[in-house]
Amino acid sequence: ENNLELIQKALSDEDHDMTLSALQSIQQRFHNTTTKEREASSNNVATWFNNPFDSSSTTNHSIEVELPSSPIIIAYGDKNPESELVYAIGIDSAHKRVTVVFRGSVTANDFVKDASIVMNHQPNPIQNSDKEKSTIGIHHGFFDYLLNKDKDGITKYDEIVKHLLDVFEDPEIQKTHKLYVTGHSLGGALAILFSFYVAAASLQDDESLIPTPISCISIASPKVGSFRSSFEQLERLGKLRHLRLYNENDPVPMMPQTS
C-alpha cells in the first residue's frame, strides 16, 4: 500500500489499474490457498493454485475456462530455486498475450552457469535450409539450465512448452493471443534460447498450437551462442521477433567474447 503512489507515477492510468488488479488477484488467491495446497505445490512443478491448465490433473473431463480481464500467473517453476532456473507463465487477456518470464542471476549456481562459457555444440534445429550449418554452438551454462535432461529425461524447455501447449490448446486463446518471452541478464539469455527453439519447432510443424511470430524481449542479456544466422533466418520467415535492450556501458551484453 505504501508504494501505490510510486506505481501510479511510473505507469499510465490503464497499466496502473491493471497492475493493481493483478496484485490484488495474487493477494486474494494466496490468502484463499490452504496450507495443504501450498505444501503440495512445493513438491511439484508448481502451478497457479487450482490451475485450469494443470496437466498433472488426473481427470479426463474438459473444463471451460472464462479468462479473467486482469493478468494472472497460470504456472511457475521454482521447485529447486537454488540449483535450477526459475520461470513463470502468465496470461494477459486485455492485451492478448501469453508471457514466459525467466529469472535473472540470483543464486551462486546461477553465476556458475553464467561463467560456463564453453560452447556446447548441438544439432541445428533448423534442418530445412541448405544455407544453415548442421550444428550450432550454445553457451554451456545456458544450455545446461534449459536443455539438459533431468533424471526423468525431461528438460526445462520441455516442461515449459508443455504448459504452453495446454494453454494454446484452447481454440480462443490460440486464435487471439500471442506468445511473449522475456527476462533480464541470465533470464534474457534463457529467453533468447527458449524463443529460438520454439520458433524453430514451429517451422518444422505447420500445425503447431503455439502461434507465431514469437516476441522475445531480452534485457541486458549476455551472448547466448553462435547461431545468429539461424536466428535471423527465423526472423526473416516471420517466426520470431527479437527486441534486445541493454545499456551501452554495461559489459555483460558484450560477453562472452567466444559467442
VOGU-3710 file (C-alpha; in Angstrom, 3 decimals, decimal comma):
1> ennleliqka> 0,000/0,000/0,000  2,890/2,374/0,682  4,015/2,001/-2,931  0,716/2,790/-4,638  1,675/6,387/-5,429  5,022/5,308/-6,875  3,315/2,705/-9,066  0,813/5,269/-10,308  3,553/7,754/-11,224  5,537/5,107/-13,117
11> lsdedhdmtl> 2,625/3,716/-15,119  -0,150/5,019/-17,328  -3,638/5,032/-15,838  -4,597/1,896/-17,768  -1,466/-0,050/-16,796  -1,702/1,254/-13,226  -5,230/-0,098/-12,822  -4,219/-3,372/-14,463  -1,168/-3,744/-12,208  -3,191/-3,132/-9,052
21> salqsiqqrf> -5,835/-5,570/-10,231  -3,179/-8,234/-10,836  -1,603/-7,661/-7,422  -4,978/-7,845/-5,715  -5,734/-11,060/-7,601  -2,446/-12,583/-6,447  -3,026/-11,487/-2,853  -6,561/-12,864/-2,787  -5,588/-16,188/-4,344  -2,707/-16,582/-1,921
31> hntttkerea> -4,983/-15,765/1,012  -7,518/-18,374/-0,116  -4,925/-21,099/-0,558  -4,746/-23,593/2,273  -1,503/-24,645/3,891  -2,008/-28,094/2,412  -2,216/-26,700/-1,109  0,944/-24,659/-0,610  2,876/-27,725/0,585  1,573/-29,748/-2,350
41> ssnnvatwfn> 2,639/-27,076/-4,833  6,183/-27,058/-3,477  6,517/-30,774/-4,226  5,584/-30,401/-7,863  6,361/-28,138/-10,772  4,182/-25,519/-9,157  1,114/-24,349/-10,958  -1,063/-21,370/-10,184  -3,290/-22,814/-7,430  -6,219/-24,783/-8,893
51> npfdsssttn> -4,722/-24,066/-12,304  -7,221/-24,991/-15,042  -4,290/-25,719/-17,365  -2,579/-28,087/-14,902  -1,521/-31,101/-16,962  -0,911/-33,176/-13,825  -4,629/-33,435/-13,118  -5,956/-36,978/-13,258  -9,396/-36,008/-14,538  -10,296/-36,643/-18,157
61> hsievelpss> -13,093/-34,097/-18,196  -12,634/-30,955/-20,250  -13,045/-27,660/-18,398  -14,378/-24,479/-19,886  -12,360/-21,554/-18,588  -13,549/-17,975/-18,571  -10,435/-15,858/-18,897  -10,146/-13,017/-16,368  -9,753/-9,484/-17,651  -6,712/-8,804/-15,463
71> piiiaygdkn> -3,335/-10,571/-15,868  -2,843/-13,786/-13,899  0,001/-16,236/-13,378  -1,087/-19,672/-14,523  2,118/-21,679/-13,948  5,567/-21,287/-12,498  8,607/-23,436/-11,864  10,617/-22,897/-8,704  10,847/-26,399/-7,291  14,623/-26,107/-6,818
81> peselvyaig> 15,322/-22,349/-6,951  18,865/-22,684/-5,613  20,016/-25,088/-8,312  17,678/-24,644/-11,303  16,280/-21,894/-13,457  13,069/-20,223/-12,307  10,255/-19,220/-14,651  6,650/-18,074/-14,631  3,890/-18,067/-17,256  1,105/-15,515/-17,267
91> idsahkrvtv> -1,927/-14,598/-19,350  -2,929/-11,009/-20,058  -6,246/-11,208/-21,857  -6,604/-7,429/-22,098  -3,521/-7,277/-24,338  -3,941/-10,816/-25,745  -0,593/-12,063/-24,502  0,777/-15,241/-23,001  4,137/-14,412/-21,427  7,016/-16,600/-20,251
101> vfrgsvtand> 9,404/-14,842/-17,849  12,795/-16,183/-16,758  14,502/-15,111/-13,529  17,913/-13,430/-13,749  21,034/-14,336/-11,771  20,329/-14,634/-8,039  21,918/-17,779/-6,631  25,517/-18,984/-6,574  24,607/-21,664/-9,098  23,166/-19,028/-11,437
111> fvkdasivmn> 26,536/-17,272/-11,506  28,348/-20,567/-12,038  26,147/-21,162/-15,101  26,846/-17,611/-16,321  30,575/-18,350/-16,162  30,320/-21,680/-18,039  31,119/-20,084/-21,383  32,437/-23,101/-23,326  30,357/-23,698/-26,441  28,137/-26,789/-26,353
121> hqpnpiqnsd> 27,748/-27,978/-29,960  24,278/-29,238/-30,809  22,312/-30,119/-33,962  20,839/-27,046/-35,610  17,040/-27,147/-35,034  16,601/-25,549/-38,475  17,144/-28,518/-40,755  15,322/-27,481/-43,924  17,782/-24,915/-45,211  20,951/-25,613/-47,158
131> kekstigihh> 22,277/-22,230/-46,082  22,392/-23,128/-42,395  25,104/-25,134/-40,670  24,213/-28,585/-39,374  25,427/-27,740/-35,864  25,338/-24,647/-33,666  27,238/-23,572/-30,572  25,334/-22,793/-27,372  26,743/-21,243/-24,186  27,220/-24,331/-21,992
141> gffdyllnkd> 25,728/-22,849/-18,822  22,546/-21,671/-20,541  22,242/-24,984/-22,385  22,603/-26,870/-19,103  19,854/-24,853/-17,431  17,302/-25,014/-20,250  18,067/-28,006/-22,484  19,849/-30,567/-20,329  17,682/-33,554/-19,372  16,903/-34,370/-15,753
151> kdgitkydei> 16,858/-37,883/-14,291  13,469/-38,479/-15,899  14,681/-37,410/-19,340  12,788/-34,097/-19,248  14,290/-30,672/-19,921  13,057/-27,350/-18,557  12,318/-26,457/-22,164  10,012/-29,499/-22,437  8,348/-28,594/-19,154  7,573/-25,021/-20,191
161> vkhlldvfed> 6,432/-25,984/-23,689  4,009/-28,495/-22,176  2,419/-25,705/-20,137  2,178/-23,553/-23,252  0,571/-26,316/-25,294  -2,016/-26,754/-22,544  -2,752/-23,028/-22,733  -2,895/-22,735/-26,525  -4,974/-25,885/-26,804  -7,893/-23,576/-26,043
171> peiqkthkly> -9,078/-22,509/-29,550  -9,983/-18,992/-28,424  -6,568/-18,367/-26,852  -4,790/-19,923/-29,824  -6,683/-17,657/-32,194  -6,374/-14,371/-30,305  -3,239/-14,474/-28,115  0,453/-14,182/-28,950  3,471/-15,572/-27,109  5,976/-13,219/-25,468
181> vtghslggal> 9,192/-14,374/-23,793  11,339/-12,135/-21,623  13,953/-11,973/-18,872  16,854/-9,917/-17,500  20,544/-10,873/-17,680  20,613/-14,673/-17,261  16,843/-14,571/-17,753  17,308/-12,674/-21,009  19,737/-15,292/-22,298  17,300/-18,078/-21,437
191> ailfsfyvaa> 14,505/-16,117/-23,127  16,538/-15,882/-26,344  17,430/-19,574/-26,314  13,880/-20,657/-25,492  12,352/-18,416/-28,180  14,822/-19,694/-30,765  13,923/-23,342/-30,161  10,157/-22,752/-30,009  10,267/-20,759/-33,263  12,408/-23,431/-34,927
201> aslqddesli> 9,942/-26,122/-33,805  7,067/-24,185/-35,368  8,996/-24,146/-38,637  9,058/-27,936/-38,629  5,406/-28,299/-37,594  2,822/-26,384/-39,619  0,116/-27,434/-37,164  1,915/-26,199/-34,052  -0,514/-24,852/-31,450  1,893/-22,099/-30,409
211> ptpiscisia> 1,219/-19,063/-32,632  3,988/-17,137/-34,360  5,748/-14,805/-34,530  7,117/-15,295/-31,042  8,158/-11,986/-29,492  11,359/-12,161/-27,437  12,317/-9,166/-25,297  15,728/-9,651/-23,715  17,112/-7,152/-21,198  20,884/-6,913/-20,551
221> spkvgsfrss> 21,372/-10,431/-21,882  24,858/-11,852/-22,367  25,622/-13,553/-25,660  23,989/-16,953/-25,972  25,865/-18,811/-28,696  26,952/-18,990/-32,312  23,618/-19,343/-34,108  22,974/-15,777/-35,248  22,453/-16,792/-38,873  19,757/-19,327/-37,958
231> feqlerlgkl> 18,148/-16,869/-35,541  17,938/-14,204/-38,247  16,539/-16,785/-40,661  13,620/-17,326/-38,289  13,100/-13,560/-38,120  13,002/-13,295/-41,902  10,484/-16,129/-42,064  8,172/-14,322/-39,640  8,551/-16,928/-36,910  10,432/-14,776/-34,418
241> rhlrlynend> 10,853/-11,149/-33,360  13,600/-10,002/-31,008  13,953/-6,742/-29,108  17,340/-6,622/-27,366  17,675/-3,944/-24,681  20,913/-3,069/-22,924  22,905/-0,153/-21,539  25,860/0,799/-23,748  28,102/0,983/-20,662  27,097/-2,465/-19,431
251> pvpmmpqts> 29,823/-5,047/-20,179  27,562/-8,090/-19,666  25,768/-7,919/-23,070  29,169/-7,929/-24,800  30,188/-11,185/-23,157  31,378/-13,819/-23,620  33,742/-12,995/-26,446  33,641/-16,616/-27,621  29,979/-16,272/-28,728
//
